[in-house]
Amino acid sequence: MRPLLELRLRQIVRRGTLDLTWPDGSLCRYGAGLPHVAVELTDPRLPRRLVLDPDLALGEAYMDRSLIIREDDLYGLFDLLLGNPPHHRAPRRSRPDLFLHQALRRFAQYSPSARARANAAHHYDLSDALYERFLDADRQYSCAYFRAPDDTLEEAQAQKKTHIATKLLLRPGQRVLDIGCGWGGLALSLARDHGVSVMGITLSEEQLAYATARARETGLADRVTFRLADYRDIAGTFDRIVSVGMFEHVGIPHYRSFFATLTRLLADDGVALVHTIGRTEPPASKGRWLRKYIFPGGYAPALSEIAAAFEKERLWPTDIEVWRFHYAETLRHRRSRFEAREAETRAIYDGRFCRMWRYYLTASELAFRAGRQAVFQVQLARKRDAVPLTRDYLYPGRPHVSRRAAAE
């Protein structure tokens, strides 16, 4: 398999230099210029695995140290690999192959309630000490909103919450549902700053316990409640529905069910906001390493996949915003914090776990910086006049008027 891997590397590495030491000790150089990265393969079986399943093999080899990067420059390696544009288009699939590919993708994304809860526990029921080492103080585990390059992570996360609250057009006394509430930071902020009552739901027992304790400690338990529940099991009517960083776990076969639930729960003049990681390319099935080790069942949808689902539920897309580099900056801050306290994390888990987590944070950052990943914020309503006619309301100090207000 070495000749095939060598051919592939010569095709890929056009910008930058890769020095590769093979398992037999021989050294080869691919490309020229910067960045310059040196890698050693220590397992004779690794070249074959890298040819057959490069995404999974690369991550596992780094975790197991059968792939060693000089000075542990993992960021440099991803910058080298993702910074080179694809040298050719993916081969066109035959109709039978395309049908099989789509069927397998839907099967992998099938996520009934029990499976969804197990997937959530895999990632979110880890030690609290892990998350406090790299998240902001409010434990916002989603993309922050950077208004300026020197914003701190705390500032950018607070700006994200304000931006979302503005899009929700909150009024005191309204009832809000937060689907996938995480550790409760957004729900508590909405209740405290806007006078609304919030129900937050999560599938993680650790998140539920932490969020409930925060509601008590902040004196907001009378306005914010948290439940261990699946979105499909919620009943009632809500003036506003928000879901931040949860849609990635819904699963392709359940997209229409998700938006049907929004339609069922949303008041007639209600507004919903879905904030999700997505891809700016056609639907695909990628990231086997990420799904196996970090987010089982996870998937970053194409905008076309999201739209196809909510269109069938006759929801109005009243605003769609695309965040391009915001998550790259968010992950840069998280990676820096994680690496600064990595020794503490190693004391809880082990070196392999830390390499896995560093690989996840680094690969994710470069996927947003050099790949086709982005964040979509989709504002939805049952009525076309539920929100103002222009986006001026998002920026304080600029007048705005809704069709309904104008009519009155």
Residue pairs with C-beta under 8 A, 6 or more apart in sequence:
1 47
1 48
1 50
1 51
1 52
2 22
2 47
4 51
5 47
5 50
5 51
6 28
8 51
9 18
9 20
9 30
10 30
11 87
11 88
12 30
12 81
12 84
12 87
13 30
13 31
13 80
13 84
14 31
14 84
14 85
14 87
15 31
15 33
15 80
15 83
15 84
16 31
16 32
16 33
16 34
16 35
16 36
16 37
16 79
16 80
16 83
16 84
17 29
17 30
17 31
17 32
17 33
17 34
17 35
17 36
17 37
17 80
18 29
18 30
18 31
18 37
18 38
18 39
18 80
19 27
19 28
19 29
19 36
19 37
19 38
19 39
20 27
20 28
20 29
20 30
20 38
20 39
20 40
20 41
21 27
21 38
21 39
21 40
21 41
22 28
22 41
22 47
23 41
23 42
23 43
23 44
23 46
23 47
24 44
31 80
35 76
35 79
35 80
35 83
36 76
37 69
37 70
37 73
37 76
37 77
37 80
38 69
38 70
39 67
39 68
39 69
39 70
39 77
40 67
40 68
40 70
41 47
41 61
41 66
41 67
42 65
42 66
42 67
42 68
43 61
43 66
46 57
46 61
46 66
46 67
49 56
49 57
49 61
50 57
50 58
50 61
53 288
55 286
55 287
55 288
55 289
56 288
56 289
56 292
58 67
58 289
59 289
59 290
59 293
59 356
59 359
59 363
60 289
61 67
62 69
62 74
62 355
62 359
63 293
63 352
63 355
63 356
63 359
64 352
65 355
69 76
69 77
74 358
74 359
74 362
75 362
75 365
75 366
78 362
78 363
78 366
78 370
79 366
79 370
82 366
82 367
82 369
82 370
82 371
83 370
93 101
101 285
104 285
105 252
105 285
106 252
106 253
108 285
108 291
108 297
109 251
109 252
109 253
109 254
109 297
109 299
110 251
110 253
110 254
111 119
111 249
111 250
111 251
111 253
111 254
111 297
113 230
113 232
113 233
115 297
116 203
116 230
116 249
116 251
116 297
117 203
117 230
118 296
119 203
119 249
119 295
119 296
119 297
119 298
120 202
120 203
120 204
120 249
121 203
121 204
121 205
122 296
123 294
123 295
123 296
124 182
124 202
124 203
124 204
124 206
124 207
125 204
125 205
125 206
126 206
127 348
127 349
128 206
128 210
129 344
129 345
129 348
130 345
130 348
130 349
130 357
131 139
131 141
131 183
132 139
133 337
133 338
133 341
133 344
133 345
134 334
134 335
134 337
134 338
134 341
134 361
135 141
135 334
135 337
136 144
136 153
136 154
136 157
137 154
138 154
138 157
138 158
138 183
138 185
138 189
139 182
139 183
139 185
139 210
140 157
140 160
140 161
140 182
140 185
140 186
141 182
141 183
141 245
142 160
142 182
142 244
142 245
142 275
143 160
143 245
143 275
143 277
143 323
143 326
143 327
143 330
143 375
144 151
144 153
144 156
144 157
144 159
144 160
144 326
144 329
144 330
144 333
145 156
145 157
145 159
145 160
145 163
145 323
145 326
146 156
146 159
146 325
146 326
146 329
146 330
147 156
147 159
149 329
151 159
152 333
153 330
153 333
153 334
153 337
156 326
156 329
156 330
156 333
157 185
161 185
161 186
161 189
161 190
163 394
164 186
164 242
164 244
164 273
164 275
164 377
165 189
165 190
165 193
165 194
166 393
166 394
167 271
167 273
167 319
167 377
167 379
167 394
168 176
168 190
168 240
168 242
168 271
168 273
169 240
169 271
169 387
169 393
170 176
170 190
170 194
170 195
170 196
170 240
171 194
171 195
171 196
171 239
172 194
172 195
172 196
173 195
173 196
173 197
174 196
174 197
174 239
174 240
175 196
175 197
175 198
175 199
175 236
175 237
175 238
175 239
175 240
176 187
176 190
176 196
176 197
176 198
176 199
176 238
176 239
176 240
176 241
176 242
177 198
177 199
177 201
177 234
177 238
177 240
177 241
177 242
177 265
178 186
178 187
178 190
178 198
178 199
178 200
178 201
178 242
178 243
178 244
179 201
179 231
179 241
179 242
179 243
179 246
180 201
180 202
180 231
180 243
180 244
180 245
180 246
180 247
180 249
181 187
181 200
181 201
181 202
181 207
181 211
181 226
182 202
182 207
182 211
182 244
182 245
183 207
183 210
183 211
183 214
184 200
184 207
184 210
184 211
184 212
184 214
184 215
184 224
184 226
185 214
186 242
186 244
187 198
187 200
187 211
187 224
187 226
188 198
188 211
188 214
188 215
188 218
188 220
188 224
190 196
190 198
190 242
191 197
191 198
191 220
191 223
191 224
192 218
192 220
196 223
196 239
196 240
197 223
197 224
198 223
198 224
198 225
199 224
199 225
199 226
199 227
199 234
199 238
200 211
200 224
200 225
200 226
200 227
201 226
201 227
201 228
201 229
201 230
201 231
201 234
202 208
202 211
202 226
202 227
202 228
202 229
203 228
203 229
203 230
204 228
205 228
208 226
208 227
208 228
211 226
212 221
212 226
215 221
215 224
215 225
215 226
231 243
231 258
231 261
232 257
232 261
234 261
234 265
235 265
236 265
237 265
237 266
237 267
238 265
238 266
238 267
238 270
239 267
239 270
239 271
240 270
240 271
240 272
240 273
241 262
241 265
241 266
241 270
241 271
241 272
241 273
242 272
242 273
242 275
243 272
243 273
243 274
243 275
243 276
244 273
244 275
245 275
245 276
245 277
246 276
247 258
247 274
247 275
247 276
247 301
247 306
248 276
248 277
248 295
248 298
248 299
248 300
248 301
249 295
249 297
249 298
250 258
251 297
251 299
252 299
252 301
252 305
255 301
255 305
255 306
255 308
255 309
256 309
256 312
256 313
258 309
259 309
259 310
259 312
259 313
259 315
259 380
260 313
262 272
262 310
262 313
262 315
262 380
263 313
263 314
263 315
263 382
266 272
266 381
266 382
267 382
268 382
268 383
269 381
269 382
269 383
269 386
270 381
270 382
270 386
271 318
271 379
271 380
271 381
271 386
271 387
272 315
272 379
272 380
272 381
273 377
273 378
273 379
273 380
274 306
274 376
274 377
274 378
274 380
275 375
275 376
275 377
275 378
276 300
276 301
276 306
276 375
276 376
276 378
277 300
277 327
277 373
277 374
277 375
277 376
278 300
278 301
278 302
278 303
278 306
278 373
278 374
278 375
278 376
279 300
279 301
279 302
279 372
279 373
279 374
280 302
280 303
280 322
280 372
280 373
280 374
281 302
281 372
282 302
282 304
283 301
283 302
283 304
283 305
284 302
285 299
287 298
287 300
289 359
290 298
290 360
290 363
291 297
291 298
291 299
293 356
293 360
294 356
294 360
300 373
303 320
303 376
306 376
306 378
307 317
310 317
310 378
310 380
314 382
315 380
315 381
315 382
316 380
316 381
316 382
316 383
316 384
316 386
317 378
317 379
317 380
318 379
318 380
318 381
318 384
318 386
318 387
319 377
319 378
319 379
319 387
319 391
320 376
320 377
320 378
320 379
321 376
321 377
322 374
322 375
322 376
323 374
323 375
323 376
323 377
324 368
324 374
325 368
325 369
326 375
327 364
327 365
327 368
327 373
327 374
327 375
328 365
328 366
328 368
328 369
331 361
331 364
331 365
331 368
332 365
334 361
335 358
335 361
335 362
335 365
338 345
338 357
338 358
338 361
339 358
342 354
342 358
345 353
345 354
345 357
346 353
346 354
364 373
367 373
368 374
379 387
381 387
385 402
385 403
385 404
387 393
387 402
388 400
388 401
388 402
389 400
389 401
389 402
389 403
390 400
392 398
392 399
392 400
393 400
